[in-house]
């Protein structure tokens, strides 16, 4: 089994995702586990709590999905909208600040992992999202 980890810069845009796909493809003869970080800049944007910055950064997922001509752009948009709603309705002062930051930051990894799964499937590489 091979474990591949892609940091934020390695999945920062469509070109980076394409490189990551090629790396995964090289290991298709053995079972592969892929771990991805949030796209570069996403975690900082989420923690900033600036809605405009968050929305702009999250929209990058849609841009990547469109660049791969994925049929699941609507699903990606739905995941982003759900994330935006959940972040906006998180409990405030009652939740420890670091715990809330972790919960908010996790949305970046989740969205990226789901998007990468969609891209791998689109490229003919069998993949499953696991949280």
Buried (B, 14 or more C-beta within 10 A) or exposed (E): EEEBEBEBEBBBBBEBBBEBBEEBEEBEEEEBEBEBBBBBBBBBBBBEEEEEBBEEBBEBBBEBBEBBEBEBBEBBBEBBEEBBEEBEEEEEEEEEEEEBBEBBBBBBBBBBBBBBBBBBBBBEBEBEEEE
